[in-house]
Amino acid sequence: MSDLFQRSTRALDAFLPASSRKRTIPITFARVGAERSELSALTSAERTFLKSSEFGFARGEIALLPDEKGDVARVVAGIGKAEKNALETLSGGDLFAVCALANRLPDGDYHIDAELTEPTLAATAWALSSYRFDAYRNEAPGKSARLRLDKLADRPTAEALAQSIFLGRDLINTPANDLGPEELEQAARALADTFDASCEVTIGDALLDKNFPLIHAVGRASTRPPRLIDFSWGEPDHPKVTLVGKGVVFDTGGLNIKPGNSMMLMKKDMGGAAATLATARLIMETGLPVRLRVLIPAVENAVAGNAFRPGDVLPSHAGITVEIGNTDAEGRLVLADALSLADGDEPDLVISLATLTGSARVALGPDLPAFYATSDDVAAAMEKSAHDVHDPFWRMPFWDGYEGTLKSPVADVCHISTGPFAGSITAALFLRRFVKHAATYAHLDMYGWTPSAKPGRPAGGEAQCARAIHAYLSERYGRGASR
């Protein structure tokens, strides 16, 4: 699936070439109650058109103003009840929301007719909203609305952000018949090769030889062999940052098989791996001075005579024996072996990303990943970065009081809790057992999917947390940053 990596370059189509001298259509933003001052550039006829069309200036409302030929001469976009005048007062999530226009405008070339407080964030919002997943459509892809960037926008960063998120979205949106463990490996190898990273993959029964029994157990029932993808990039003397992504390419639930309606979206159960690869691409593209390691256990949780069973007791890479409570909680098992491997390097920071529990969705919904961290200082800094780039998550506690719910009468630990409560927390506590030596461990329990379109987030697969993690790492490890 290396073509998925190449298709991420479509994000470049969201912007006009820097050298272009083409005429562009202005986009004017105006708030409720201050239309007169903010529409001073409009002609009398254009203001009359707006009034007659009963345009209300609500957040997200747009009007296409025609010229004498009927072509679009100007776009007016509402920003709602902003407190101060015009778009330059907006920042963060508000700015992101109002600038995510690309998929709502006719084909053409545009520019934002305002000074921007955060031009790079605005450009990123525009690019992310232009995404289309058309790999399985027979019609030729259409043209798209393109933006002439503000002169203060950081074009390379905006393009890198969009390309990386496109890669993650493409991976999640690709159906499981075309994206198995091998294809996920191919996408990871293509990414590693592009940035001269070293890559090693352990496949099938070799997982047992190298002491990854949990990864092997979860994936052995599939005709597509499980594997552990491991690639590294950066200077060896730079701070070690390790990303671990859950790569369950399809989850039937195993012998605890899911009902049909719960299986429909299980192609997205490798969303953690997709977000990990998107984050890795961002780190490498922007040249952050870290020693990056990426670990992806890639498996299919299938049903067959050799599938692992509820009640089985399995060894792990860390030497901890694990009693299986439910085969549909397979993600934490494959992550456990990968986290144990990551921990052996004693990295500065380990981050796991996974579509792990329904409990996190019940608590926080699809848009807000649950976030755990062993360091309060790191947690606060990561939350700030997430807020700044409008890629949110919400901190949950590693609540030690629930450790007892993971007790097993026959093994060191049961991999699910004994009751129905706090499922995301107990899953995080299980994972934390396999990280002993890293300076800080952070875990993100994400959905990886946008059920209905939102600004900058078309419906479908979403590489949640990638932009937030990159923003945090840039702040912490970027050149000149204090550590």
C-alpha positions, 0 to 999 in steps of 0.5 A: 500500500505504498501508494497510500503514502504517495496519495498524501501529496494531494494535500499540496493541491489545497494551495496555490503555488507560491509563484502564481499570479492568478486572480483570486476570489476574496473571502470576507468574514463578518460577525453578527451585529457588525456587518456594516463595518466589516463589509466596507469592501463590498459594492452596494449591489453586493450588500443588497444581494446579502440583505435580500438573501437573508444572510444571517452571519452565523458561524459557518454560514457562507454566501457566494456573491456573483459578478455581472457574468454570474461567476463568483466574485466574493465569498462572505462567511459568517463568524457568529457573535465574535466580541471584536471586529473581524477575523483577526480577533479569532484564534485557536479552535474558532479560527480553525472552524471558520477557515475550514472552507475548502470543501464548501466552495466551488472550484476556484482560487481564493484568498482570505481578505483579512489579517490573521492571528495564526495564518498557519493554523488557518491554512492547515484548517483549509487544507484538512477540509479539502480531503476526499477519499476517492480511491474506490470511485470510478469518476475522475477526481474533481478539482478543488478550491485552492487558497493563496496563503497569507504571506506570514503563513508557514507553508512547509509546515501547513503542507506537512501537517495536511499530508501527514493527516491525509496519510492517516485518513487514507489508511483508516478509510481503506477497507480491510480486504486491501489493508491487512498486516502486510499492507500496513507494513508496506505503508510503514516501510514506504514512510521509513524509506522516504526519510531514510529510517531503518526498519525491521519487521518480525513476522508470524512464528518468528514473533515467538522466537523473539518473545512477542507471544501476545502479538502472535496469539492475537494474530495467529488465527488469521490467514494473514500473518501477524507482525511487529513493525519497528523503525527508527529515525534520527540521531542516536544521541537525541532524546528518545521518543517512542510511538506505539500504535495499535495496528489491528487491521480488522477486529471480529472480536475473536471467539467473543465475536462481535455482533454484526453492527459492531463489526461494520467499522472495524476496519478502523481498529488500526486507527492508532497505527495510522495516527502513529504513522501520521505523527512519525511523518510529521516528526521526520518531515519537520526534522525534529531533533529526536531519536524516534522509534515507531512500533506497530503490532499489526494483526487481524483478530480472526476466528479459527480453530487456533484462535486464543480463548477466554480463560487462556493464560498467556506469557508476555514479552515482559514476563508477566503472565496474562489471563484472557478475560475476553478475546474482544479486548485484543488491542491491549494485548498486542500493545503490551508486548510492543510497550515492553520492547519500547521500555527496554530502551529507557526512552524519554517519552513513550506514547501509545495510540489506540482505538482501545475501548468503547468506554472512552467513547461513552464517557467522551464521545468520538471527538475527544480521545481519553488521555493518560500520562504518568507526569502532571507536567507533561500532561499539562503541556500536551493538553495546551498543545492540543488546545492550541492546534485544535486537536483536542483530548481530555485527561483521565486518571491512572487511578490506582484504586482500580488496580484490584479489578485486574486481579487474576486467580491463576495469572499475574494479571487479568487483561480486563476488569472484573466489573463493568465500570471505568473500562478505559481507565482499567485498560490504561492501567493494564498497559502501564504495567508494561512501562517501567523504565521510560521517563514518562508514559502517555496513552491515548484512547481514541476513536479514529473516526469522524461520524459526521463532518465537522470543520476540517474533519470530513466524515470518515477516518481521522488521525486524531492526536497526531497534530497535537503530539507533534505540536507538543514535541516541537515545543519540547524538543524543537531546536532552541527549546529548553528541555 
